[in-house]
Amino acid sequence: MNGPWRRVRDALPRERMNRSDVVAGLPGAIGSVPDGMAAGVLAGVSPVHGLYASMAGRLFGGFSTSTRLMVVTTTSASALAAGSALTGVAPEDRPAALVLLTLIAGLVMIVASALRLGRYTRFVSHSVMTGFLAGIAANIALGQLPALVGADAEGRLAAAKALDVLTHPSSIDGASLVIGALALALMAGVARTRLQLFASLGALVVPTALVLILGWDSVTRVSEAGEIPTGFPLPALPDFTLLTPSLVSAAFAVAVIVLVQGAGVAEASPNPDGSRSASNRDFAAQGVGNVAAALFRGMPVGGSVGQTALNSAAGARTRWAAIWSGIWMLAILVAFAGLVGQVPMPTLAAVLIVAALGSLDPSRISAIWSSGYSSRIALVVTFVATLLLPVTAAVGIGVALSLLLQLNQEALDLKVVRLQVDGDRLVESRAPKQLADNEIAILDVYGSLFYAGARTLQAQLPDPATARSPVVILRLRGRTTASATFLAVVADYARRLDAVDGQLCLSGVDPRIRELWTDELLTAQGVRLEFFTAGPVLGESTIAAYAQARVWLHDRDDQ
């Protein structure tokens, strides 16, 4: 029992809790009331699922994050992804299916942590993620327009619903429009004052009071979206009879979104003491937060950039602030659950629209646009895919596009240069297009030699066809692995050199590569190579290969 107990003990916060953390947790909890409710609406279920998720994610996810100020709570991207995945589920089964999806996503995150997959988040390119988040923001803003003005809009896409509202103004409810506009004005106005931490709460309370005082029954309220339980929330197991392959695939897509966003939180909110965040530990923390959210009938949660920034601005010093935020959230749920049902839906739509527009970063988009055509293509393709396709499909396209861009960059970002011996130095110059008779060409390669890069190298190597007895020394200093494609390229070039009575030498070879490229392997492929293993002195093996090549050519001239 010592091993499991030690892991549990190590996961608990070791920082000393102080009063600033207790106080800092309160604004976040208050601000999460409208945010959590809005996330539930965005997912197409009762807002209470967002409230429960906000509480459980903060309380349980906060215990083990390595990014100490990270707040694990509902996010617009994960909510929209979950809601998009449940469009084909019957309305009466959607809440239970959402809870099951959350549990599976949490387990996927924990497994990802155990397999130490944190390093792979860097393969989702900055351009792709920015395009995806911009598309999410546009979908949220356009999709919430009907709720903001109390209109029944038709259309499968968020943009189509917004267009339907704009082209049919007679469907707009005047009272709902007033409440939605008031909520927008309050959020914009209060955000410019010292009370900006309570902007969302003010936009929730004032319009609600106005609706109750004036008796505007035409304004849709939260209670009409589903029953609002009262009292202390108790954990329960999800309904596993709703498990389907599509639900599992959707859970994987949600997990990818949450984990990549969590990695962004770690970059945006470094630890106050300067210690580095551990992505795999943050994976596990977010997984635990999702499992807890599912047990409390909540929806997907993850590291939130906005809530983490709010936590820091409120004076948080340790991860206890996020935990206390969850405790405060629980107290609010128990004390005020009965009032949640009276909140007008246009106010939640306003909260979502403001949050969506606020998440757009024009400077970041401008920087990506200025980075070249590949970055522009990634940004635009992901943005359009997010607008026109289900979020799960857009995530798949984004991940595939990131990998293609990576391979394309490896193929393009490769350069072959020539190194000429000047005494005991190596001087760099342009690589020749063709080899000359009895020439010794030392070549160095900048860039990746994995797959596409190896094929680019094959195209850039000097042509030996018109030469007689040339020697090429290919410098591999710093290469610790060699792909099968690179071996095929080297073998092909060695055979081309051998056909003109030439020779290929590899210098600076890592011992691990030499162990893999055995003499038996090379003989079986009809390849003759000379190896010069890397040593501690830079250029030593290359100079040795050059000296041997000169001796080899001299001996051939004497024959």
C-alpha positions in Angstrom: 0.0 0.0 0.0 3.0 2.3 0.4 3.3 2.9 -3.4 -0.4 4.0 -4.1 -0.5 5.9 -0.9 2.7 7.7 -1.7 1.3 8.8 -5.1 -1.9 10.1 -3.5 0.2 12.0 -0.9 2.5 13.5 -3.5 -0.5 14.7 -5.5 -1.9 16.7 -2.6 -1.0 20.4 -2.3 2.2 21.0 -0.3 2.0 24.8 -0.3 0.8 26.4 2.9 -2.7 27.7 2.6 -3.0 31.4 3.3 -5.8 33.9 3.6 -5.1 35.5 0.2 -5.9 32.2 -1.4 -9.2 31.8 0.5 -10.2 35.3 -0.6 -9.0 35.0 -4.1 -11.2 31.9 -4.7 -14.4 33.9 -4.1 -14.4 36.2 -7.2 -13.7 33.2 -9.4 -16.6 31.2 -7.8 -19.0 34.1 -8.2 -17.8 34.7 -11.8 -18.3 31.0 -12.6 -22.0 31.1 -11.8 -22.9 32.8 -15.1 -20.0 31.1 -17.0 -21.0 27.7 -15.8 -24.6 28.2 -16.6 -23.7 29.6 -20.0 -21.6 26.5 -20.7 -24.5 24.2 -20.0 -26.7 26.2 -22.4 -23.9 26.0 -25.0 -23.8 22.2 -24.6 -27.6 22.0 -25.1 -28.4 20.9 -21.6 -29.7 22.4 -18.4 -27.3 25.1 -17.0 -27.1 23.1 -13.8 -24.7 20.7 -15.5 -22.3 23.6 -16.1 -22.6 24.7 -12.5 -21.8 21.2 -11.1 -18.9 20.9 -13.5 -17.5 24.2 -12.4 -17.6 23.2 -8.8 -16.2 19.7 -9.3 -13.5 20.7 -11.7 -12.1 23.4 -9.5 -12.3 21.4 -6.3 -10.9 18.1 -7.5 -8.8 19.1 -10.5 -7.0 21.8 -8.5 -5.4 19.3 -6.1 -2.8 18.0 -8.4 -2.1 20.6 -11.2 1.6 21.4 -11.7 0.6 24.8 -13.1 -0.3 26.1 -9.6 -2.8 28.8 -10.5 -4.6 26.8 -13.2 -8.3 26.7 -12.7 -10.0 23.6 -14.1 -13.5 24.5 -15.1 -15.9 24.7 -18.0 -14.6 26.2 -21.2 -16.5 27.4 -24.3 -14.5 25.2 -26.7 -15.1 21.9 -24.7 -18.8 22.9 -24.2 -19.4 23.5 -27.8 -17.5 20.3 -28.8 -19.6 18.3 -26.4 -22.9 19.9 -27.6 -21.9 19.3 -31.2 -21.3 15.7 -30.5 -24.7 15.2 -28.9 -26.8 16.7 -31.7 -27.9 13.2 -32.8 -28.9 12.2 -29.2 -32.6 12.3 -28.2 -33.2 15.4 -26.0 -34.3 13.3 -23.1 -31.1 11.3 -23.2 -28.7 14.2 -23.8 -27.9 15.1 -20.2 -27.0 11.5 -19.3 -25.0 11.1 -22.5 -23.1 14.3 -21.7 -22.2 13.0 -18.3 -20.9 9.7 -19.8 -18.9 11.6 -22.4 -17.3 13.6 -19.6 -16.3 10.5 -17.8 -14.7 8.9 -20.9 -12.9 12.2 -21.7 -11.5 12.3 -18.2 -10.3 8.7 -18.4 -8.7 9.4 -21.8 -6.8 12.3 -20.2 -5.6 10.2 -17.3 -4.4 7.5 -19.7 -2.6 10.2 -21.8 -0.9 11.3 -18.6 0.2 7.7 -17.7 1.6 7.3 -21.3 3.4 10.6 -21.0 1.9 12.1 -24.1 2.2 15.7 -23.0 5.1 16.3 -25.4 2.8 15.7 -28.3 0.7 18.8 -27.7 3.4 20.8 -29.5 2.5 19.0 -32.7 -0.8 21.0 -32.9 0.4 24.1 -34.6 -0.2 27.6 -33.2 -1.9 28.6 -36.5 -4.3 25.6 -36.3 -5.2 26.2 -32.7 -5.8 29.9 -33.2 -8.0 29.2 -36.3 -9.9 26.6 -34.3 -10.5 28.9 -31.3 -11.5 31.8 -33.6 -14.0 29.5 -35.3 -15.3 28.4 -31.8 -15.7 32.1 -30.9 -17.6 32.9 -34.1 -19.8 29.9 -33.7 -20.7 30.9 -30.1 -21.4 34.5 -30.9 -23.5 33.7 -34.0 -25.2 30.7 -32.3 -26.3 32.8 -29.3 -27.8 35.6 -31.3 -31.3 34.0 -31.4 -31.3 33.4 -27.6 -30.1 37.0 -27.0 -33.2 38.4 -28.8 -35.7 35.7 -27.9 -36.2 34.4 -31.5 -36.8 30.9 -32.8 -34.3 30.6 -35.5 -34.0 27.8 -38.1 -30.8 26.4 -39.5 -28.2 23.7 -38.9 -25.2 26.0 -38.6 -24.7 28.9 -36.1 -24.2 31.3 -39.0 -27.4 30.1 -40.7 -29.4 30.7 -37.4 -27.9 34.2 -37.1 -28.8 35.0 -40.7 -32.4 33.7 -40.1 -32.8 36.1 -37.2 -31.4 39.1 -39.2 -33.7 38.3 -42.2 -36.8 37.8 -40.0 -36.8 40.7 -37.5 -40.5 40.1 -36.8 -39.5 37.0 -34.8 -37.6 39.0 -32.3 -39.2 39.4 -28.8 -38.9 43.0 -27.7 -38.6 42.2 -23.9 -35.8 39.6 -24.6 -34.0 42.1 -26.8 -34.1 44.7 -24.0 -32.8 42.2 -21.4 -30.0 40.9 -23.7 -28.9 44.4 -24.7 -29.0 45.5 -21.0 -26.8 42.5 -20.1 -24.3 43.3 -22.9 -24.2 47.0 -21.8 -23.6 46.0 -18.1 -20.8 43.7 -19.0 -19.1 46.3 -21.3 -19.6 49.1 -18.8 -18.6 47.4 -15.5 -15.6 45.8 -17.2 -14.1 49.3 -17.5 -14.4 49.9 -13.7 -12.7 48.6 -10.6 -15.6 46.2 -10.3 -14.6 44.3 -13.5 -14.3 41.0 -11.6 -18.1 41.1 -11.0 -19.1 42.2 -14.5 -20.7 38.8 -15.3 -22.5 38.7 -12.0 -23.9 42.1 -12.5 -25.1 41.2 -15.9 -26.9 38.2 -14.3 -28.5 39.9 -11.3 -29.8 43.2 -12.7 -31.6 41.8 -15.8 -33.1 39.0 -13.6 -34.4 41.5 -11.1 -35.9 43.6 -14.0 -37.7 40.6 -15.5 -39.2 39.6 -12.1 -40.3 43.2 -11.2 -41.9 43.9 -14.6 -43.3 40.4 -15.0 -42.0 39.9 -18.5 -43.2 36.3 -19.1 -42.2 36.3 -22.7 -38.6 36.2 -21.7 -37.3 32.6 -21.6 -35.8 31.5 -18.2 -33.3 28.9 -17.2 -36.0 26.8 -15.5 -37.6 26.2 -18.9 -34.4 24.4 -20.0 -34.6 21.8 -17.3 -35.2 21.1 -13.7 -32.9 22.9 -11.3 -32.1 20.6 -8.3 -31.8 22.1 -4.8 -29.7 21.1 -1.9 -26.2 19.4 -1.7 -25.2 17.7 -4.9 -24.5 14.0 -4.4 -22.3 11.8 -6.7 -23.8 9.2 -8.9 -22.5 6.8 -11.7 -23.3 7.7 -15.3 -25.8 5.6 -17.4 -23.5 3.2 -19.4 -26.4 2.0 -21.6 -25.9 5.2 -23.7 -22.3 4.2 -24.6 -21.8 4.3 -28.4 -18.8 4.5 -30.7 -19.7 8.0 -31.7 -19.8 9.0 -28.1 -16.3 7.6 -27.5 -14.9 9.4 -30.5 -16.5 12.6 -29.4 -14.9 12.1 -25.9 -11.5 11.7 -27.6 -12.0 15.0 -29.5 -13.0 16.8 -26.3 -10.0 15.4 -24.6 -7.7 16.7 -27.3 -9.3 20.2 -27.1 -9.0 20.3 -23.3 -5.4 19.1 -23.2 -4.2 21.5 -25.9 -6.0 24.4 -24.1 -4.5 23.3 -20.8 -1.0 23.4 -22.3 -1.8 27.0 -23.4 -2.8 27.8 -19.8 0.6 26.6 -18.6 2.3 28.9 -21.1 0.2 31.9 -20.3 0.3 31.5 -16.5 3.7 30.3 -15.3 4.3 29.4 -11.7 5.0 32.3 -9.4 8.2 30.6 -8.0 9.6 30.1 -11.5 9.3 26.3 -11.5 8.4 24.6 -14.7 5.0 23.1 -15.3 4.8 19.3 -16.1 2.3 18.8 -18.9 1.6 15.2 -18.0 0.8 16.1 -14.5 -1.6 18.8 -15.8 -3.1 16.1 -18.0 -3.8 13.9 -15.0 -5.3 16.8 -13.0 -7.7 17.7 -15.8 -8.6 14.1 -16.1 -9.4 13.8 -12.4 -11.5 17.0 -12.7 -13.5 15.5 -15.6 -14.1 12.2 -13.7 -15.3 14.2 -10.7 -17.5 16.4 -12.9 -19.1 13.3 -14.4 -19.8 11.8 -11.0 -21.5 15.0 -10.0 -23.6 15.1 -13.2 -21.4 17.7 -14.8 -20.0 18.4 -18.3 -16.4 18.5 -19.6 -13.9 20.8 -17.9 -10.4 21.8 -18.5 -7.8 24.5 -17.8 -9.3 27.9 -18.5 -7.1 30.8 -19.6 -9.7 33.4 -18.6 -10.5 31.9 -15.2 -6.8 31.3 -14.5 -6.1 34.9 -15.3 -8.9 36.0 -13.0 -7.5 33.7 -10.2 -4.1 35.4 -10.6 -5.6 38.9 -10.7 -7.6 38.2 -7.5 -4.4 37.6 -5.6 -4.0 33.8 -5.7 -0.6 32.5 -4.6 -0.9 28.7 -4.6 -3.3 26.1 -6.0 -5.3 26.4 -2.8 -7.0 29.4 -4.4 -8.6 27.2 -7.2 -9.6 24.6 -4.5 -11.2 27.3 -2.4 -12.9 28.6 -5.5 -14.6 25.1 -5.8 -15.6 25.2 -2.1 -17.1 28.6 -2.5 -18.9 27.4 -5.7 -20.4 24.5 -3.7 -21.6 26.9 -1.0 -23.3 29.1 -3.7 -24.9 26.0 -5.3 -26.4 24.9 -2.0 -27.6 28.4 -0.9 -28.9 29.8 -4.2 -29.8 26.9 -6.4 -33.5 28.0 -6.2 -32.7 31.3 -7.8 -30.9 29.9 -10.7 -34.1 29.0 -12.5 -35.2 32.6 -12.6 -32.2 33.8 -14.7 -33.3 35.0 -18.2 -31.7 33.1 -21.0 -30.8 36.3 -22.9 -28.4 37.2 -20.1 -26.6 33.9 -20.5 -26.4 34.5 -24.2 -24.9 37.9 -23.6 -22.3 36.3 -21.3 -21.3 33.8 -24.0 -21.2 36.4 -26.7 -18.9 38.8 -24.7 -16.7 35.9 -23.6 -16.4 34.7 -27.3 -15.6 38.1 -28.6 -13.1 38.7 -25.8 -11.3 35.5 -26.6 -10.4 36.8 -30.1 -6.8 38.1 -30.2 -6.4 40.4 -33.3 -2.7 40.8 -32.6 -2.1 37.0 -32.6 -4.1 36.6 -35.8 -2.2 39.4 -37.4 1.1 37.8 -36.4 0.1 34.5 -37.9 -1.1 36.2 -41.1 2.3 37.8 -41.4 4.2 34.5 -40.9 3.7 33.2 -44.5 1.3 31.3 -46.7 1.4 28.0 -44.8 0.4 29.7 -41.6 -2.4 31.5 -43.4 -3.7 28.3 -44.9 -3.7 26.6 -41.6 -5.6 29.5 -39.9 -8.2 29.8 -42.6 -8.8 26.1 -43.2 -9.3 25.4 -39.5 -11.5 28.4 -39.0 -13.8 27.5 -42.0 -13.9 23.8 -40.9 -15.0 24.9 -37.4 -17.7 27.1 -38.8 -19.1 24.6 -41.3 -18.5 21.2 -39.7 -19.2 19.5 -36.4 -16.5 20.4 -33.8 -15.2 16.8 -33.6 -14.6 16.8 -37.4 -12.9 20.2 -37.2 -10.6 18.9 -34.4 -9.7 15.9 -36.6 -9.0 18.2 -39.6 -6.9 20.5 -37.3 -4.8 17.7 -36.0 -4.3 16.2 -39.5 -3.4 19.6 -40.9 -0.9 20.2 -38.1 0.9 16.9 -38.9 0.9 17.8 -42.7 2.3 21.2 -41.9 5.0 19.6 -39.8 6.0 17.2 -42.5 5.9 20.0 -45.1 8.1 22.2 -42.9 10.5 19.4 -42.4 10.7 18.9 -46.2 11.2 22.6 -46.9 13.4 23.6 -44.0 16.4 21.5 -45.1 19.6 22.8 -46.5 22.7 20.9 -47.7 26.0 22.8 -47.5 29.6 22.0 -48.4 32.4 22.0 -45.7 35.9 22.6 -47.0 39.0 21.7 -45.0 41.2 24.8 -44.2 44.0 23.5 -42.0 42.3 22.1 -38.9 39.1 24.0 -39.6 36.0 23.4 -41.7 34.7 26.3 -43.8 31.1 26.3 -45.0 30.3 27.1 -48.7 27.5 26.3 -51.2 27.0 22.6 -52.0 27.8 21.7 -55.7 25.0 20.5 -58.0 27.3 17.9 -59.6 30.4 16.1 -58.6 33.8 16.2 -60.4 36.3 13.5 -61.1 38.3 12.5 -58.0 36.5 15.2 -56.0 36.2 14.9 -52.2 32.9 16.7 -51.1 32.2 17.1 -47.4 28.5 17.7 -47.0 26.6 18.9 -43.9 22.8 18.9 -43.5 20.6 21.4 -41.7 17.1 20.3 -40.9 15.2 17.1 -40.1 16.0 13.9 -41.9 12.8 12.2 -40.9 10.6 10.9 -43.8 9.9 14.0 -45.9 13.2 15.7 -44.9 15.1 12.6 -46.1 13.4 12.8 -49.5 14.3 16.4 -49.8 17.9 15.5 -49.0 17.8 12.9 -51.8 16.9 15.7 -54.2 19.6 18.1 -53.0 22.6 15.7 -52.9 25.1 16.4 -55.7 24.7 14.3 -58.8 27.6 11.8 -59.3 26.5 10.6 -62.8 29.1 12.5 -64.8 32.0 12.1 -62.4 34.7 9.4 -61.9 35.8 8.2 -58.5 34.2 11.0 -56.4 34.1 10.7 -52.6 31.3 12.2 -50.6 31.5 12.6 -46.8 28.1 13.1 -45.3 28.3 14.6 -41.8 25.7 13.3 -39.4 26.9 15.0 -36.1 24.0 15.3 -33.6 21.7 12.8 -35.4 20.7 10.2 -32.7 18.1 8.3 -34.8 17.7 7.4 -38.4 14.5 6.5 -40.1 14.0 3.7 -42.6 13.4 6.4 -45.3 16.8 8.0 -44.5 18.5 4.6 -44.7 16.9 4.0 -48.1 18.1 7.4 -49.3 21.7 6.8 -48.1 21.7 3.3 -49.6 20.5 4.6 -53.0 23.2 7.4 -53.0 25.9 4.9 -52.0 24.9 2.6 -54.9 25.0 5.6 -57.3 28.5 6.5 -56.1 29.6 2.9 -56.3 28.4 2.8 -60.0 31.0 5.5 -60.9 33.7 3.9 -58.8 33.2 6.4 -56.0 32.6 6.1 -52.3 30.2 7.4 -49.6 31.5 8.0 -46.1 29.4 8.9 -43.0 31.2 11.0 -40.4 30.1 12.1 -36.9 27.9 8.9 -36.7 26.2 8.3 -33.3 27.1 4.8 -32.0 23.4 4.0 -31.7 22.9 4.5 -35.5 26.0 2.3 -36.2 24.5 -0.4 -34.0 21.3 -0.3 -36.1 23.1 -0.2 -39.4 25.0 -3.4 -39.1 27.3 -4.8 -41.7 24.9 -7.6 -42.3 22.0 -5.2 -43.0 24.1 -3.1 -45.5 25.5 -6.2 -47.2 22.0 -7.6 -47.7 21.0 -4.3 -49.5 24.2 -4.3 -51.6 25.5 -1.1 -49.9 29.1 -0.2 -49.2 29.7 2.5 -46.6 32.6 3.9 -44.5 31.7 4.9 -41.0 33.5 7.4 -38.8 32.0 7.5 -35.3 31.5 10.8 -33.5 33.9 11.7 -30.7 34.0 14.5 -28.2 36.0 16.8 -30.5 33.9 18.6 -33.1 35.0 17.9 -36.7 37.5 15.2 -35.7 35.7 12.3 -37.4 35.1 14.4 -40.5 38.8 15.4 -40.7 39.7 11.7 -40.3 37.3 10.7 -43.1 38.8 13.4 -45.3 42.3 12.2 -44.7 41.3 8.6 -45.5 39.6 9.7 -48.7 42.7 11.5 -49.8 44.7 8.3 -49.2 42.2 6.2 -51.0 42.3 8.5 -54.1 46.1 8.6 -54.0 46.3 4.8 -53.9 43.9 4.6 -56.9 46.0 7.0 -58.9 49.1 4.8 -58.3 47.3 1.6 -59.5 
